[in-house]
Amino acid sequence: MNESNAVSNPASVGGLVDLDKRPVAEVLAALDVKADAGLSNAEAEQRLAQYGPNALVEQQKGLLATLLGPFTGPIAYMIEAAALVSAFLGRWNDFAVIFGLLLFNAALEFWQERKASNALAALKNSLAPEATALRAGQWQTVPASTLVPGDIVKIRLGVIVPADLRLVSGDYAAIDQAALTGESLPASKKVGDEAYSGSVVKEGEMEGVVIATGSNTFFGRTAQLVAGAGSVSHAQTAMFQIANFLIVVAVVLALIMVGFDVWRDIVVQDDWKWEDALNILQFVLILLVASIPVAMPAVFSITMALGALALSKQKAIVSKLSAIEEMAGVDILCSDKTGTLTKNVLTLAEPILFASTDPQEVIRSGALASKIEDRDAIDTAVIGALQDQAVLSAYKQINYKPFDPVGKRTQAEVSTPDGKTILVSKGAPQVIAALANLDDPDAAKVKQAVEDLGAKGYRALGVARSEDDGKTWSLLGILPMFDPPRDDSKATIDEAARKGVRVKMVTGDDTAIARETARQLGLGTHIIPAAEAFPKDMDPNKVPPDIAEAIERADGFARVFPEHKYAIVKALQDRGHLVAMTGDGVNDAPALKQADCGTAVSGATDAARGAAALILTAPGLSVINSAVDEARRIFGRINSYTIYRVALTMDIMFLVVLSTLLLDFTPLTAIMIVMLAVLDDAPIMAIAYDNTEVAPQPIRWKMRRVLAVSSVLGLFSVVQSFGLLLIGFTILNSAPDQAFFQLFTQAELQSVMFLQIVLGGHFLLYNTRTARWFFLPPFPSLPLNAALWATNILAILMCAYGWLVPKLSWTTIGWVLAYTLVWVFLMDVIKRITYALADHKTEWQAKHRRAVNQQLGA
């Protein structure tokens, strides 16, 4: 068995096999312990050395690895290389700008990594700190971490179960294990049943023998899954792919340039000097600075941070920024049922009458057989269904017997308003029917009613009354009980479907309950009982293809455990889906962390919140659709920035190379390139505020499409820039043109190229921010326009007054501005054609598809 699956079955612990299934006597014998004596202190110490502490062990990363982690990776290495070259050449202004961006990106990554450990920390806090154990024949309070298999422990009201137990004595206990198994009601436990570590005792007192501790418990398996879960952000993958693409282009161009310079200096001029080597190094620096999208991680982070701020106003807290971008591509949402799709409030439907003719009489008798102060969910539902609860004050409860898992009913002795004494009872319908000693036709009627209710996912509760001290009982009726869907759930699911997101329900409840809830919500009724469908020894990281296909087809899953939820998410991801997962309990934490966008719903445990990327503070799922819309807007902004940045980077790199090779002219100085990085990227962060259309369907990174579109736009940007450079050289070689355009020196031509790339780059963003014509809505936002034109004006003033660059006349500046404005319209035509070709939407492509389909008989 895979270690991560050896949880409630401690087969991997000291050769102890199937302790959760074998008879209690065999379990005690296998553990070599007596229920009335417990282990001796020496035995406990020996077993502690053998099995290890009853605690979750977290593998800690070294301090050095933690600190150096953010400084590794393609983008980090290139930034560091550029910084080192800048320092070597003594270009400290360049070094300061580059190193500052490196530290900013590293700080963001370090902060995200710290948050990743929150889930396991929260799980640790959920464990019991102490336990009451029978050692050497005496009950002692011991640290829960020292418990070992074979220890006899006592659990009672309010106690956290300290390890996985088999209950060996005691009458009854009600244990809330919803956070572990997803069950909506506390589980009734009797001798022989198992109690899971981390669950909470709500009623009763029992004794149990420890059968598994630490990472071998049900709870421990959840923690192991959390520690191993996690998917790589698609935004990170995209940044690496973009960086690698630009790095390859930069390296190829650098090799060409180095080869050309060496050949020219050694072969042609035969005049090699160390100064020439430094000049080549200087050029490589320029190319490195030009090729590295140093601000890309910052732009991504700021854009998503502002999206997180927008979501917080809609009662959704983002704890992992990359999840916002992931939500844009989510096509499957796995949602828990209880409290998310349903109200998590048991509600009574119309009673099914037998001996009684009044529905309220049946409910009233059931309420009299309840105890409101126990705050039991079923008792609360029955009492709450009374039209007039004040009527109960006329009755006096003389004696009350609570529910127990053997008798499966409650009973109360009650004094009525007219002085009579009656007995009332409620419980399992079959038990109440037997109590009433029904004849065969009535017994069959009860059985059929229970089956019909079960098929609809309803719980059934029988109610009986005796007026002769329990000698004879009358079955008054059956109370159908269910957890109704939230009022907004169906509308939310329908809206998600229109957005291309399929919702699958995941619950620990029985299949019939899940199927009926799914039917009411319009999810479909193909519900898989996970505990039966998944092999017990299945590795959740390697789901067999046939099971993965069944998971993909299913409308939902019932009777799930933590490894099932994790496996469902992992299998869907392996089949190419982006998966969002909602949950609220410890049992949801592994799947929440593994999902592309794990979402902790309102009222979730600390473990679920720590594992989730999105935390909802309002009940229900309605905010999910808002998150999808916001994510798709953010994705649109990041996508447009990416195309813009790649195209502009290619423009700068190829302009430098082509002008050096063909014209033996350096069009940009090092300080110009640094200023370009500041002027082009700093205001672009305002794209986070841009108005963006919402995609109707899930959208993902299609790197071939992104790089193809950006490469085409980059190519024509090179045509635009190199064309102006050729015009500039033509002007410099003609006296009349020099006077007309007010351009006289090559230094001024460098300023012209600097200004053109700043203006052309900003105008290029107008092209890339939408696939439509740039002059159609949605129009650029005020913050984006203000940021772009502020930097445009700054670049113009720099050239007009000679700040850091050679001075230009206003006439020359006017001609450059006019030239770039004309290219805005030309680039938009090119963009539209490129998108049509990339998306196979041109007329000739449509004709070709029709011809192929006709030949194939389609």
N, C-alpha and C positions, 0 to 999 in steps of 0.2 A: 504493500500500500504506500502511496506517496505520503511523505511525512506531513504535508499540509492538510491531508485528509484524515490523519489519525487523531481524531479529536474526541468525539464522544465514545469511540471504540478504542480503548487503550491497548490495541494489539501490539503496539510498538513499545509498550512500557513493561520491561522486565518479563516478557513472555505471557503476560496476563491477557487473555483473549475473551472478547465478547462479554465483558462484565456488565454491559448495559442491557443484555438480553437474558443472561442465565438466571435461574432461580436464585433467590436471595441466599439460601443456605449454601449453594455452590459458590456464590460470590464471596461469602465470609470464609469459606474453606480455602478458596484460591488465594485469598489475601492473608490467610493464617491469622485470623483475629476473632475474638468472641465479642458479641454485641454488648454484653453486660460488663466487660472488663476493659476493652480497648487495648491499645498498644502500651508497652512499657516505654519509659523514657529512652532506654538504650535502643529499643527497636525503632523508635521514632527517629533517633539520631542516625542510626545505620541506614534507614530508608531515605532519609533526607540526603545523605551522601550519595546514595544510589540513584535516586530519581531527580534530585535537584530541587531548588526552591519552588514553591507554589507562586510564581510570579512571571510576568511577561518580560522577557529579556530582549532589549533593543540593541541592535548592532550599531555602535557609535562610530561616526566618522571622525578621523583625527582632525585636530585643530588646523594643521598645515594644509590638509586636503580640502577642508572647508574654506579656508581663506584663499587658496589658489584656484579653486574650482571656477569662479567667475572669470578668471583670466585665461581660460583655455577655450579652444574652439577656433574655427576659421576666421571669423571676423575679429576676435580678440587678438589672434596672432598677427593679422595684417596691421591692425592698429598699433600693436606694440612694435612691429618692424618699422613702421613709418615714424613712430616716436623716437626710436633708437637712431634712425638715420638723421632725423632732424637734430637730435642732440649732438651726434658726431660732427655734423656740419656747423654746429653752433647756431642753428636757427631756432632760438629759444621761443620766439613768438609762435612758430609752427608747433614746437614741442608742447607748449602750454595748452594750446587749443586741442591738440590730439589727445594728450594725456588726460585732460579734463573730461573729455567724452568717454574715454576708457574707464575712468573711475566711476562716472555716472552710471554707465551700463553695468559695471560690476556690482555696484551698490543695489541696483534693482534686482539682479539675479540672486544676490546673497539674501536679500529680504524675502524673496519668494521661497528659497530653499529652507529658510528658518520656519516658514509657515507650514511646510510639508510635514514636519514632525508633530504637528498639533493633534492629529488624529490618534496616533499611538499613545501620546501623553494623556489624552482624554480617556482612552480605554483603560490605561493603568489606574486612573483615578476612580474608575467604576468598580474596581475590585474591593472586596471586603478587607478592612485593615486588621480585624481581629476575628477570632472564632472561638466557640466553646467546644472543647474536645475532651473526650474521655481518655485520660492517660493514667496508667497504673491504677485503674479502678476508681479514679476520682475525676470529677468534672473540673476543668481548668480553662481559664481564658489565655489563649496563646496567640501569637502573631499568625495571621492567616498564611503568611509566606512559609511557615514551618510545617504546614500540613503535608501529610504524605499518604499515598494509597494504603488503605487499611485503617486509617484514623476513624474513630466513631465521633461524629459531631452532632450538636443539637441546633436546630433552626426553629425560630419562633417569629411572631408578628414583628414586622419592621426590619428584620435581619436580612442582609445580603448573603445569599448562598455563597460560601467561600471557595467551593471546589465542586467538581461533578460528583454527585452522590447517588447511591441507591438507598432509598428509604427503607429502614429495617424495623421501625417500631413507631407507634403513635396512631392516633385515630384519623387525623385528617389535616391537610394543609392546602391552602389556596395560594398559588405562587404566580406572581406576575412575571411572565417571561416574554412579554410582547416585544421588548427591545431586542431579544435574541431571535425569536421565531416568527414574530409578526402576528401572533394570535391576538385577536381583539379583546378577549376576556381572560382573566386569570385562570390558570389551569388547575383543576382539582387533582390533588395527589393523594395516593394511598400507599400502603406498604407494598414494596416491590417496584414502585415507579421511580423514575430518575428525576433528579433536581439539578438544574444547570448552574454552573458558576456564573455569578453576576446577576442572576434573577433575584427578585425581592419577594419575601414572604408577606402575604396580605392577611392571611387568617391561619389559625391553628398552630400546633407545635408538634414536631416529629424529630426522630433521630435517624441519621443515615451514615453509611459507610463511604468513605472517600474512594472513588474508583479511578479518578484521573486528576492530575494537578498541572498547573502552569500552562505551557503551550500545548499540552495534550488534552486540555478541556475543550468543550464546545466553544467557550469564550476565547480560549487561546487560539483556536483555529481561525476565528474571526480576526484576531490581532495579527496573526501571521499573514493572512490574506491582505490586510491593510498595509502591512510593512512592505509586501512585495508588489502591491498594486501600483498602478500609475501609467498613464499613456503619455507619449511625447507630444507636446503641443505642435499642431500643424503650422502655427505661426513661426515657431522655432525652426521647424523643418524648412519652411519657405525661405526664411532668412538665410539659412545655411546654403540652400540651393542657389539663391540669388548671389550670395557672396562668392560661392564657388564659381559660378558663371563669370562674374566680373573679375575674379582673381585669374581665372584661366585666360580671359581676354587680355588682362593687364600683363600677365607673364609673357604671353606670345608677343604682344607689342613691345614689351621691354627687351626681349631677346632679339627681335628684329632691329630695334634701335641700337642696342649694344653692339650687335654684329655690324651694323652699318657704320657706327662711329669708329669702332676698332679698325674696320677695313679702310675707312677713309684716312684715319690718322697714321696707320702703320703702312698700308700698302700704297695708297695714293700719295699722301703727303710725306710719308716716311719721317714723321716728326712726333714721336710718342713722348709724352711727358706725364708726370704724376698729376699735374693740373688737369690733364685730359681725363684721367681716371676719376678725379673728383667731380668733373663736369658730368661724366656719365652717371656717377652716383647721385648727383644733384637731379639729373633728369629722371632717374629711377624713383627718387623721392617724389618728384612732381607727379609721376604716373601713379605711384602708390596712393598718394593723397587723393588724386582724382578718382581712383578706382574703388576705394573703400567707402561703402555707404555707412560712414561712422555714425550718422544720426539716425539710421534706420531703427535700431532697437529703441531709441528714445522716442521716436515718432510713434512706433507701434505702442509703446507703453503709455505714453501720454494720451493717445487716441482712445485706448481701452480704459484708461483711468477716468477720463471724462465720461465715457459710456457707463462706467461703474457708478459715477456720481448721479447720472440720469436715472439709473435703475434704483439707486437707493431712495430716490424720491417716490418710487413706486413700490416701496417696501420689499426690495430685494437687495441684499448685501452681497457684494462680490468679494470673495476671499482669494481668488486666483484669477488674475487679469486675463490670462490667455484663454480662459473658458468662455469669455464673451465672444471672442473671435470664433471659437469652436461651435458655439451655439448657432452661428449663421449657417453652418452646414449640417446641423443635426437633422436626420430624417427619421429617427426612431426615438420615442420617449418612453422609457420604462417607468411606470408610475406605481407606487404602492397604493393600496386600496384604502385601508382604514385611516380615517382622519384627513385623507388627501382627496380621494375621489368621493368618499362618503363622509358623513358628519361625525362618525365615531360616537354616536349616541343611539343606544338601543331604543327602538320605537315599536309600539304595539300596533298591529293591524286589527281589523275587525275580528272579534273572537268567533270561534266555531262552537256553536251551542249544542249541548247534549241534554242534560237534565234541566238546565236553566233555560228560561225564555227571555232573560234580560242580559244583554252584554255587559252592562255596568255591574250587575250582580256578580258575574264571573270575575271581573277585574277587582271588585271590592274584596271578594273572598281571597283572591290571590294577594292583594295588598295586606290583608290581615295575617297572611302566612309569610309576611316579610318583616324585616327589621330595618327601618330607615337609617338608624344611627350607624349601621355597619357599612353604609355607603356602597353596598354591593350593586354592580351595574344592572343586574336583572331586577333586583328589588326596587331600585330607583326608577327603572322603566315602568314597572307595573304600577307603582304608586303614582307616578307622574301621569299615567293614562286615565286616572279617575277624573271625571268631570267636576266633582266636588270633593276635594280632599278633606274638607272640614268634617265630612260624615264619619271619618275614622275616629274622631274624638269621642263619639258616642259609644265606642267599643273599648274594652279593656283587655289587653293581652296578658293572660295569667301566666302562661308558660310558653317557651319557644325553643324548638329544636332546630339548629341550623343545618344547612345542607351538608351531607357527607357523601363521598364518592361511592360508598357501598350501598346505602339506602337510596341515594339519588333523589331526595326530596326534602323539603322543609315541612315542619308541622308546628302549629300554634294552637294553644287552648285559649279561647276567647270568650269573654262575657259580653252578651249582646245588650242593646238598650232596654229590652224587655225582661232582663234578668236571667235569661237562659244561658247555658254554657254549651258551646259548640267547639268542634275541632275543625280546622281548615288545613289543607295541605296543597303544596304546589311542587312540581318536579317533572321528571321525565315522563312523557305521556304514557309509555308502556307501563311504568311503575304505578302511576296514578290509576290507569285502567285496571291493573291487577288488584289494586287496593279496593276499587269499587266492585270487583268481582262481576264484571260485565259478562253477558251471554255472548255467544259466538258472533251473531250478526253485529252487535254493538262493538265488540272487540275488533272485528274486521273493519268496521267503519273508522275506528280510531286509527288503526294501522294505515288505512288508505289515506286518511287526512294527513298523518305525519309524513307519509311518502310524498304526497302532493306538495306539502309545504317544503320538504327537503329538496324536491326537484326545482323549486323556485328560489332556493337559497335561504329559506326562512328557518329560524329556530322555533321549536314547538315546546310549549309549557302547559302541562295538564294541571287543572284546578279541581279539587274535590272538597266535599264538606260532609261532616258526620254530626248528627244531633243526638246520638245515643252512646256517647263516650267511646266512639270508634268501633262499635260492633258492626255497623253498616255504614258504607260510604256512598255518596252520590257524585258521579263525575259531572260537574257543572258545565265544563267546556274546555276548549283548548285555546291558548293564547298564542297567536303567531307573532314572532318577534324578528325584527330585521334592523340592519344599520342602513338607513336610507342614503341615497346619493346626495351630495351637496347640490344646492340649487343651481350653482353656476358650472357644475362639472361637465354636463353634456354640451353646453354652449362653448366651453373652453376646448373640449375635444373636437367638436365640429370645426371650430376656427383653426385649430392646429392642423386638421386634415386639409383644410383649404390652403394652408401654407406648405403642404407637402410633408407634414410631420405625422407619422403613424404612432398612435399611442398603444402601448401594450401594458396590461395590468399585471402586477406582480404582488402576490399576497400569500401570507401564511395560512389563510383560512381554507376551509374545505372547498372542493371543486364546485359543488352545487351552489354555494354562496357566491363564489367568484363568477360563475357562469351567469347567474341571475343579475348580479350587479353589472356585469359587462353588457348583458342584453339591454338593461334599462338605459345604459349610457351610450348604446349604439357602437360598442367596440367590436362586436362579433362574439360568437359563443364557442369558438374553438379554443378551449382552455385546457392546458396540459397540466396534470398533477405532477409537479417536478420530482417529488420524492419517488415516484414510480418510474418516471421516464428516464431519470439519470442513474447510471450504474453507481453503486455505492463507492466503488474504488476508482471512480473517474478522476483524472487530473483536471481541475477546472481550467488550467491553462492550455489544455490540449483536448478540446471537446471533439469527439468523433464526428466525421462529416455528416452522417445520417442524423445524428442528434442536432447538430448545428443547423441543418436544413429544416428540421422540425421546429426548432426555436424560431427561425426566420418566418415560418408559415403561421405560427401560433398567434392568437389574439391576446393571450394572456397566460399566466402561470399561477397555479394554486399549490398550497402546501410546500412552500419553498423554504430552504434553509440558507444560511449565509453563502456557502460554497455554490449553491444553485444560482443565487442572484449574481454573484461574481462571474460564474460560468456563462450565464445568459448574456451579460454585457460583453464578455471577452469573445464569445462565439460570434455575436453580431458584428463586433469590430473586425474580427478576422474575415468576415464575409463582405467587408467593404463599407459597412455602415458607420456613420457618426452617431453616437448614442448618448442621450441624456438620461439620467437616472434620478428619480426622487426617492427619498427615504427619510426616516426619522429615528431609527433605532440603531443600536450597536450592530445588529445583524445586517444593516444596510451599509455599514462603513466600508467594507472591502469593495463593494460594487460602486459606491459613490466615488471612491478614490480612483478606481479603474476607468470609470466612464469619462467620455470626452468632456461632459459637463455634468458633474455630480451636483445634485440640488437637494439641500436639506430643507424640509418643509417646516412650517410653523410648529413650534413646540418640540423640535428635534432634540435628541440627547447631545451632550458635548462631543461624544465620539463621532456622531454623524456630522455635526457641524465642522469638526476638525478635518474630516475627510472630504467634505464637500467644497466645491468651487463657488457655488451660489447658495445663499441662505435666504429663504423666504421668511419674512416676519409677519405676513398676513396669511390666514388660513386659505386652503385651496390652491388651485393651479392657475388661476386666471392671469397672474403676473407672468407666467411662462410665455404667453403669447407676446406680451410687451417686451420680454427679454429677447425673444426671437427677432422681433422687428428691429430693436435697438442693435442687436448683434449683426443683422444684415446691413444696417446703415454703416456700422463701424467697419465691417468687412469691405463695403464699397469704398469707404475712405482709404483704408489701408491698401486696397487693390489699386486704386487710382494713384496713390502716392508711389507704390512700387513700380508701376509702369513709367511714371514720370521720372523716378530716380534712376532707373536702369537706362532709360533713353538719354537723360541728361549726362550721366556718367560716360556712356558711349560717345556722346557728342564731344565731351572734353578730351577723352583719351585719343580718339581718332583724329581730332583736329590737331592736337599736339604732334602726333606721329606723322600725319600726312604733310603738315606744314614743314616739319623738320626734314623729312625725306625728299619731298618734291621742291620745296622752296628754300631749304636751309635757313629756316626762320623759326624762332621760338615765339609762338603767338601769345603765351601767357607766362608771367613771372611766377615765382613760387608764392610770393605774398598775394598775388592775384588769385591763385588757386585756393589758398587758405581763406581769403575773403569770399570767394565763390561758395565755399563750403558753409560759411556763416550766413551769407546773404540768401543762398538758395534753400538751406535746410532749416534755419531758425524760424523764419516766418511760416514755413510749410507745416510746422506743428499746429498752426491754426486750422489745418484741415480737419482736426478733431471736432471743430464747431461747424463744419460745412453741412449744407442741406444736401441730403442724399436720398435718392429714390430707394424704396424697399423692394428687394427682389421677391417675386411671388412664390418661388420655390427655393429649397435649400441650395446654398452656393458654397463651393469649396475652392481651394487652391488648385488651379489647373496650370501648372508651371510651364508646360509647353505653350499654352495659349498666351500666358502672361509674357513669357520671354519672346515669343514670336511677335506679338503686338509691340512690345517695348523695343525690340530690335529694329522693326520696320520704322517706328517713329524715331528711334535713335539714328538710323541710317539717314533719314531725311533731315534730321536735325544737323547731322554732319554736312549734308548738302547745303543746308541753310547757312551754317557758320563758315564752311570752307568757301562757299560762293561769295560771301561778304568779304572774306580774306582776299580772294582773287580780285574782286572789285577794288578793294583797297590798294593792292599792288598796282592795278591799272591806273588808279588815280595818282599814285605816287610817281608814276612814270610819265605823267602828262601835266605840264604846268597849268594849262587852263582849267583842267579838272581839279587840281589841287586848290586853286583859288575858289572855284565854285563850291566844292565840298568842304573847304577849310581843313584839309588834311594834308600835312606836310612831312611828317617823319614816321619812321617805323615804330618808334616809341609810342607815338599817338595811335598808330594802327593797333598796337597791343591793347591800348585803352579801349579802342573801338571794339575789339574782340571780347574784352572783358564785359563791356556794357551790353553787347549783343547777347552774350550767354546768360547774363543776369536777366535781362528783359525777356529773351526768348524762352529761357527756362520757366519763368513765372507764367508766361503766356501759354507754354506747353501744358501746365497744370490745368488751365481752363479746358484744354482738349482732352486730357486724360481723366478728368473727374467724372465724366459721364460718357456712355456709349452713344448717346444721342448727339445731335448738333449742339455745340457748346452754347449757343444763344437761346436754347429752349429750356424751360423749367425742368428740374429744379435749379434755380439760379444760385450762384455762389453766395454764401452767407456773408453778412457784414463783417464779422471778425476776419474771415479769410481774405476778403477784398481789401480790408484795411491793412492787414499784415503784408500782403503782396505789394500793394501800391506804396506803402511806407518804405519798404526795402527798394522798390524801383526808384523812388524819389531819392533815397539815400545813395544808390549807385549813380544816379544822374548827377547829384551834387558832388560826389567824389570825383567824377570825371570833369565836371564843370570848374571845380576849384582846385583840382590836383591833389586831393587827399589820398596818399599812398599809391596813386597811379598818375601817369603823365596827364597833363591837363588837356581837355578838348574844348573846342568852341561850341557855342549853343547851336550853331548851324549844323555841325557834324552830329551832335547829339540828336537833333531833329531828324536828320536823315536815317540814323540808326533806328530810332523809334518807329519811323514810317516803314522801314524795311521789315522790322519784326512784326508789326501789325498786319502787314500783308500776308506774312507767313502763318499767322494764326488761322486764317481761312483756308490756306493751302493744306496745312497740317490736319485740319478737321476733315477735309475731303479724303485725305490719305487714311486717316483713322477710320472713317466710315467704311471705306473699301476694305481695309485690313480686317475689321471686325466681321464684315460680311463674308469674307473668304475664310476666316478662322472658324466661324460658326456655320459654314456651309449654307449660306443664305443668298448667294448670288443666283441670278436667273439661269446662267449656264450650268451651275451645279444642280439646280432643281431639275433642269431638262435631262441632265445626265442620270440623276436618280430615277426619274420617270422611265427613261430608256432601259436602265438596268432592271428595274422592277418589272417592266413589260416583258423583257427577255426571260426573266425568271418565272413569269406567270403570276407575279404577286398582284 
